[in-house]
Amino acid sequence: MSCDGQCPLCLAQSPASIVPIEGPHAARLHHCTVCDLVFRHRDESPTQDEERAHYLTHENGPDRPGYVRFLEQAVNPALLNMEPGMRGVDWGSGPGPTLSGLVRRAGFDCHDYDPIFGPHTLSPPYDFIFATECLEHMHHPGRDLERMASCLAPGGYLIAMTECWMHPPRFPAWRYARDPTHTSFFSRRTFTWITERFDLEEVWTDGIRVFILRAQHSPGLPSTDQEQGLRQ
């Protein structure tokens, strides 16, 4: 979890950079003026057991047409950029993997990875990584995004889907911030910071929740210790 007063994405920690803001139900949130991330106070972040219990209340799966249509917001534009022979992974596939099946149906090799529900192994490099409704759950977004980027082949795609917060912030009334497992909130400007920090290029976005980013070069594959860290 993030340290008090330190942004878990860009690691800024000066008092001028980390500004407290009001969250829903008196939640303590902080706004980083450097990368524009809003993050939950570390003492209010859920444990992994609490996260698991909460995820199991979701009624998501391949047999849910509404959920499939929701995922297609990321899958369909991504498929337009993908080429035959590419292989990838659904990062944070959850208890009922669905997205990987949609991608395989389109003719691409796509595996599942989830640090809580499994599978727990990765086999990089990948030509594409889907991270749909995943980033907002990260307690260490800087570390986790660096590892994602390290798993991409040169020219590989990171397809992220997370609902962005808008200026001016209205967190007390925002449904997305009321989910107790949502600990990191990204804006359009946050994604600009991410592309610059991790040498990614923005290929396409709907400006609301879906971002397709392309690796400019491979920063190197994760070590065995790093892969172990992905499962923590």
C-alpha positions as CSV (number, residue, x, y, z in Angstrom):
1,M,0.0,0.0,0.0
2,S,1.1,3.6,-0.5
3,C,3.0,5.4,2.2
4,D,1.3,8.4,3.9
5,G,1.9,11.5,1.9
6,Q,3.4,9.7,-1.1
7,C,1.8,9.1,-4.5
8,P,1.7,5.4,-5.3
9,L,2.1,6.2,-9.0
10,C,4.7,8.8,-9.5
11,L,6.1,8.7,-5.9
12,A,5.7,12.5,-5.4
13,Q,5.6,13.3,-1.7
14,S,6.0,17.0,-1.1
15,P,3.2,18.6,0.9
16,A,2.5,20.9,-2.1
17,S,2.0,17.9,-4.4
18,I,-0.3,15.7,-2.3
19,V,-3.6,17.4,-1.5
20,P,-6.4,15.9,0.6
21,I,-9.8,15.8,-1.0
22,E,-13.2,14.7,0.2
23,G,-14.3,11.2,-0.7
24,P,-17.6,9.3,-0.4
25,H,-18.7,8.2,3.1
26,A,-16.0,10.3,4.7
27,A,-13.3,8.3,2.9
28,R,-9.8,9.9,3.0
29,L,-8.5,10.5,-0.6
30,H,-5.4,12.3,-1.8
31,H,-4.9,14.1,-5.1
32,C,-1.4,14.1,-6.6
33,T,-0.9,17.3,-8.5
34,V,2.1,15.8,-10.4
35,C,0.5,12.9,-12.2
36,D,-3.2,13.7,-11.4
37,L,-3.8,10.4,-9.6
38,V,-6.3,10.3,-6.8
39,F,-5.7,7.6,-4.3
40,R,-7.3,6.2,-1.2
41,H,-5.5,6.6,2.2
42,R,-3.5,3.5,2.9
43,D,-5.4,2.7,6.2
44,E,-8.6,2.5,4.2
45,S,-7.3,0.1,1.5
46,P,-8.9,-3.4,1.6
47,T,-7.0,-6.5,2.5
48,Q,-6.7,-9.2,-0.1
49,D,-9.4,-11.3,1.7
50,E,-11.8,-8.4,1.7
51,E,-11.1,-7.9,-2.0
52,R,-11.7,-11.5,-2.8
53,A,-15.0,-11.5,-0.9
54,H,-16.2,-8.4,-2.6
55,Y,-15.3,-9.6,-6.1
56,L,-17.3,-12.8,-5.5
57,T,-20.4,-10.7,-5.1
58,H,-20.1,-9.5,-8.7
59,E,-22.4,-11.3,-11.2
60,N,-19.9,-11.2,-14.1
61,G,-19.2,-14.0,-16.6
62,P,-19.5,-15.0,-20.2
63,D,-23.1,-15.8,-19.7
64,R,-23.9,-12.2,-18.8
65,P,-24.7,-10.3,-22.1
66,G,-24.5,-6.9,-20.4
67,Y,-21.0,-7.7,-19.0
68,V,-19.9,-8.9,-22.4
69,R,-21.1,-5.7,-24.0
70,F,-19.2,-3.8,-21.4
71,L,-15.9,-5.6,-22.1
72,E,-16.5,-5.1,-25.9
73,Q,-15.9,-1.4,-25.3
74,A,-12.2,-2.3,-25.0
75,V,-12.0,-5.5,-27.0
76,N,-13.5,-4.2,-30.3
77,P,-11.3,-1.2,-30.8
78,A,-8.3,-3.2,-29.7
79,L,-9.0,-5.9,-32.3
80,L,-8.7,-3.3,-35.0
81,N,-5.0,-2.8,-34.1
82,M,-4.1,-6.5,-33.7
83,E,-2.4,-8.6,-36.3
84,P,-2.6,-12.4,-36.9
85,G,-0.3,-14.4,-34.7
86,M,-0.3,-12.1,-31.8
87,R,-0.6,-13.5,-28.2
88,G,-1.6,-11.8,-25.0
89,V,-3.1,-11.9,-21.6
90,D,-6.1,-10.7,-19.7
91,W,-4.4,-9.2,-16.6
92,G,-6.9,-9.3,-13.7
93,S,-9.3,-11.8,-15.3
94,G,-11.2,-12.3,-12.1
95,P,-13.2,-15.3,-10.8
96,G,-15.1,-15.7,-14.1
97,P,-12.7,-15.1,-17.0
98,T,-14.6,-13.6,-19.9
99,L,-12.5,-11.3,-22.0
100,S,-10.0,-13.9,-23.0
101,G,-12.8,-16.0,-24.6
102,L,-13.9,-13.0,-26.7
103,V,-10.3,-12.4,-27.9
104,R,-9.8,-16.1,-28.6
105,R,-13.0,-16.2,-30.6
106,A,-11.5,-13.5,-32.8
107,G,-8.6,-15.8,-33.5
108,F,-6.0,-14.6,-31.1
109,D,-4.1,-16.5,-28.3
110,C,-5.1,-15.0,-25.0
111,H,-4.3,-16.3,-21.5
112,D,-5.7,-15.4,-18.1
113,Y,-3.8,-13.9,-15.2
114,D,-5.2,-12.9,-11.8
115,P,-3.1,-12.4,-8.6
116,I,-6.1,-13.4,-6.4
117,F,-8.0,-16.0,-8.3
118,G,-5.4,-17.4,-10.6
119,P,-3.9,-18.4,-12.9
120,H,-0.8,-17.0,-11.2
121,T,1.8,-17.4,-13.9
122,L,2.9,-15.1,-16.7
123,S,4.8,-16.0,-19.9
124,P,6.0,-12.7,-21.4
125,P,6.7,-11.1,-23.8
126,Y,3.1,-10.4,-24.8
127,D,1.9,-8.6,-28.0
128,F,-1.1,-7.3,-26.0
129,I,-2.2,-7.0,-22.4
130,F,-5.8,-6.2,-21.5
131,A,-6.3,-4.5,-18.1
132,T,-10.0,-3.9,-18.0
133,E,-11.5,-2.7,-14.7
134,C,-8.1,-3.5,-13.1
135,L,-6.1,-0.3,-12.6
136,E,-8.5,1.1,-10.1
137,H,-7.9,-1.8,-7.8
138,M,-4.1,-1.3,-7.7
139,H,-2.5,-0.4,-4.4
140,H,0.8,0.2,-6.1
141,P,-0.1,1.5,-9.6
142,G,3.5,2.7,-10.4
143,R,5.1,-0.6,-9.6
144,D,2.3,-2.6,-11.3
145,L,2.3,-0.5,-14.5
146,E,6.0,-0.8,-14.7
147,R,5.7,-4.6,-14.6
148,M,3.0,-4.6,-17.2
149,A,5.2,-2.5,-19.5
150,S,8.1,-4.8,-18.9
151,C,5.9,-7.7,-20.1
152,L,5.1,-6.1,-23.5
153,A,7.0,-7.0,-26.6
154,P,8.3,-4.1,-28.7
155,G,5.3,-2.5,-30.3
156,G,2.9,-4.4,-28.0
157,Y,-0.4,-3.0,-26.8
158,L,-1.6,-2.2,-23.3
159,I,-5.4,-1.9,-23.4
160,A,-6.6,-0.2,-20.2
161,M,-10.2,0.3,-19.2
162,T,-10.9,2.3,-16.0
163,E,-13.5,5.1,-15.6
164,C,-11.6,8.4,-15.5
165,W,-12.4,11.2,-13.0
166,M,-13.1,14.6,-14.4
167,H,-12.2,18.1,-13.3
168,P,-13.4,19.5,-11.1
169,P,-13.5,16.4,-8.8
170,R,-16.9,15.3,-7.5
171,F,-15.8,12.2,-5.5
172,P,-18.4,12.3,-2.7
173,A,-21.2,11.7,-5.3
174,W,-19.2,9.5,-7.8
175,R,-20.5,5.9,-7.9
176,Y,-17.0,4.6,-8.9
177,A,-15.4,6.0,-5.8
178,R,-17.9,4.3,-3.5
179,D,-16.6,0.9,-4.3
180,P,-14.4,0.0,-1.3
181,T,-12.0,-2.0,-3.5
182,H,-11.3,1.0,-5.8
183,T,-8.1,2.6,-4.4
184,S,-6.6,4.4,-7.5
185,F,-8.5,6.8,-9.7
186,F,-7.0,8.0,-13.0
187,S,-7.7,11.0,-15.2
188,R,-7.0,11.8,-18.8
189,R,-4.0,13.7,-17.7
190,T,-2.8,10.7,-15.6
191,F,-2.7,8.6,-18.7
192,T,-0.6,11.3,-20.4
193,W,1.9,11.0,-17.5
194,I,1.8,7.2,-17.8
195,T,2.7,7.3,-21.6
196,E,5.6,9.5,-20.9
197,R,6.9,7.6,-17.9
198,F,6.7,4.1,-19.4
199,D,7.6,5.0,-23.0
200,L,4.2,4.3,-24.4
201,E,2.3,5.9,-27.3
202,E,-1.4,6.6,-27.1
203,V,-3.0,4.9,-30.1
204,W,-6.7,5.4,-29.4
205,T,-9.0,6.5,-26.5
206,D,-12.6,7.2,-26.1
207,G,-11.6,9.9,-23.6
208,I,-13.7,8.3,-20.9
209,R,-12.5,4.9,-19.9
210,V,-10.7,3.0,-22.7
211,F,-7.0,3.7,-23.6
212,I,-5.0,1.8,-26.1
213,L,-1.3,2.3,-25.6
214,R,1.6,0.9,-27.6
215,A,5.1,0.2,-26.3
216,Q,7.8,2.2,-28.0
217,H,10.5,-0.4,-27.0
218,S,10.8,-3.2,-24.5
219,P,12.3,-2.1,-21.1
220,G,13.2,-5.7,-20.4
221,L,11.4,-8.8,-19.1
222,P,10.7,-9.2,-15.4
223,S,13.0,-11.3,-13.3
224,T,11.8,-14.3,-11.4
225,D,11.6,-12.2,-8.3
226,Q,9.5,-9.6,-10.1
227,E,7.1,-12.3,-11.3
228,Q,6.8,-13.5,-7.7
229,G,6.0,-9.9,-6.7
230,L,3.2,-9.8,-9.2
231,R,1.4,-12.4,-7.2
232,Q,1.6,-10.6,-3.9
